[in-house]
Amino acid sequence: MKEQPGTPAQYYLAGGGIASLAAAVFLIRDAGIAGEQITIFEKESRFGGSLDGAGDEDAGYLVRGGRMFEKNFVCTFNLLQSIPSGLPGPASAKEDIFAFNQDVPGSSRCRLIRNGAKADASLGLRLRDVRDLLRLTQAKEKTLDGKAIEDCFDQAFFESNFWVMWSTMFAFQTWHSAIELARYLKRFIHLFPGFARMEGVLRTRFNQYDSLIAPILAWLSDQGVKLEPGTAVVDASFTGTGSALSLSELVLDRDGTKTTLPVSGADQVFLTLGSMTANTSEGSNQAPPPGPETDSAWTLWKNIAAKAPVFGRPDVFCGDTERSRWESFTVTLKTPAFVEHMEQFSGNRTGTGGLVTIADSRWMLSFVIFHQPHFRDQADGTSVFWGYGLRGDRDGDFVKKPMADCSGGEILEELAGHLRLGTQVDDMFRNAVVRPCMMPLITSQFMPRRAGDRPGVVPDGARNFACLGQYCEQPHDVVFTVEYSVRSAMEAVHELAGGRPPPPVRRTDRNPLVIANAIRTILAG
């Protein structure tokens, strides 16, 4: 659309997560839009969406989850190469990630624990499992419509080390989407040779808020972008038909007061749909997380999906929280004893080992001790580690109740039991602050889906709007990654505003050498 003389187009972005923030950067950098023409609405008081990081020494630090990166996240690094790191040394946020991983290379020496000791991490796959994996990667997606992973393998596969490591690394459940598992296998096939050691995985220097969101927000503010916290976009109106659909109005909710915002002329709108961290609730050392809080993160998608089938079916993803939830916990330590113990136990210097999974835990507990400090302003003498229970719905082995019913102190008790800490536990966890966090929709994007359940980035017939985030359809790429959100932003800006197109997904699954190395790895066990 052409701007009318004297009325510069406005660019409205619903949601303040990485998808919207990336779209704003691409609008300015690639499409030549002035920052003053861009407004980002965010229902929370803080921007960043699921890429969070907050707290202090007394309240305890909190990260609801962590994101892994790898060298083929081409859209993410395209974005970050333009963002100053804000640190001495590396000029850009991209350069900082690569410099950090060169200085602190990751290679796990303790991926699995069983019976309180380091366990063999060989893949343990049978020829039948190899056949089934290959068959899944070769299947056309339309033949996998609505199928779960458990429909594609027998029970013995799910007892293998491969599945334990794969499922906990990426948070897959047996009832999740077979389509998404197939995409993951193809997207990360080049990582198979170092898979059991988590080699090839890149990490940020600090938590993702400090390393990614804060620098991007600083850059956007310098460009004059208008940031409106405490403002949720909860509905939209459209004119036209399915073949030529224009967004004409947004409905905003500011602390329960609703107003309308007309969209006209050459204005463009970018809608982030859904949220994996919606309805989060938080516990403490003494109490488990309460029942899920309700928020409006899914209201927009539900409302517009009811108006036109082109917006897909949000209930497919948010309609069964028993199958999309798990609980994480962030621990702030006030003594070095536990960190020192784990260095000796694992053989890894702190921050170089990555995720450790207790394979015989009924909760399927996993945890990671970050490179310290994990927060830019982290207090001296503190350390932060994070963990989660993929199967916290079951009674624990030492605390005989589901993880969801446990206080932070009881979660540490369960962890200590599996690590056989015994009488050392008081010294290791003295004055520790535990912040448990229940996320009912954390793997909602993994729920089994069919063609049409997710809208396109620019839905068919859309004239002035696009969809962003984890719940829009992008061929070949995988959800639950920063890359997926950033790719959606780059594609949306390219289609609507004329920015550069996103680089294609790196199809390493088409490289004969990569395929040969992967097959050799899984056959070797």
Steps between C-alpha positions, in 0.01 A plus 500: 500500500614853427507762771266796455673839488529642849376185669793268560403136539492355848636155584330332793647190665292292740711331766837595642689174454797428278282465188364855525831647608673335205230623263557855623873469436441365149247776423761762585813331368369328187181685401617852586212576737559775756492380859243767588250325272520173697300417814536177699220403740581261787254390767770450765700774666820360350583416141669180386225240516635155580861621487504616858741547785427685821555507875768579752703336775226525763193409292699252295566515130250359250518367147194305395697316233812510289559509127771317313647629176711349225699639209223446243256738668556732207211740561586546867862582427395725213299696757764501771780618272329840497452527877781641717589261782542777754810320626869583471657292226250342259327774304175319422275261689583238235873542551454472875328160469777358283776653714344360817468149357858510382615598850263257677460205262236245590553124507311297759680233700187421700187504289318229699485395866361169627509366855680814613795448265607604153336267249585367158370738234517269199188534289379143547303483176397172336492449124122530520535841664740614229256382235211682669702822533596490133142423400375799699749739341403381152123521554302776331348732758147447372531131594582604859202733545368465855745224590686485830858384541378189683315399183834463319710292742460205733534529878861378509612806301378727779718313750820564304766750605443673168142582590587601857761745372301623202175549690662687788723712277201624299209428743319249279234270642386177337159655428644801317493560126667247272529776239702713739731214600566427132586865443733502800681187384564656161578850631766378744634190326844662474520504881463121533874416530530721811144454621577302819753767601276792393773623268405756238253669735567872545406693812471867586740659747219596737132411519313576181344819631837653582677366190225548240194695611666786689742587214218484242276723715783750541550511122128541431470778759790682337311477169189662650274194506199548728472231767163466675511258795183406686307496174360177355365468148196276555306518174501634147242584236535430130346620177475326167484133414731204541678581174560864599490541876607824669535564871303814581505532880681374809342461842737594783462407866676722752436371852147393411414812303443423133555748220508469123781602269410558134735357239480676166686617193840338472512386864627148564444266794711210629318263736682265736265206555490300825769461763683200641543670838141621539323423829828447684484473879788517744567334835767547765725310739197434718214466249430340162378711210129577542242414239561653158441869465303609197621767264407632160791361300275264303194725484601675179558179306178341624298806408632543148494124430126508568464756220692331219634145447820639354619563858510131588385321814655625826316244715713225343795648687353650818215258566673227705730644765547160665704408191672832437626591846806450708665670794841663520693628799777757537733474798713781639786360708675699770791258548733341240476146641247355253668651195837368613350157567347482152826602336674209670209262441449580132853577389377821339605850589190702593318614189661252261288190557147601411190307599532207743206256510424263785383214280346293780304792646123454489476874445763470223698776670760691302713793610778724376750711691560807289826676441514759775387769527176425316366853556686817412437642847523170690616542858853390589512169683184364338452231236190421297383170359183391327310176464170350396294186528375366169274253684416693812147361483623184675588449866865559578745233610591669829212747537192288448280743312488668159745778435212745454405447866853560630657810646839615379657345807343164418627518142852547636440204732410282200805618307729444798366147541583408141847651531559312828608819675423360846625712786664746262164636393470755781834654414436499126152652509527720809295818443429400140201669339285280276246646259281222352305598191205308352445565128178338377566577132877470477490227234167595345674558167594127500141375514397271210378711211358479151537716192308823556529502879762776474457813286764605253730787591305703247168315478340452160329820398658717772564852378640691795572253779720204586527237774813453710641257751488133584155417364520599134596260222855514365613201292805303617576706812432392859304659784624554857798690361586869485576440133138413422371826644769711334445327164129581519585865563742518209253333264216728611700819448622375162146422381327812632760775510761393246783396731755242398374139486611259771789271410373148427505239774835319486403155373791300640275194467571517126877481545618140430797533737280628783255216443780243499646635824158498667427142397845392615433660839163338560618159378801517732261533794 
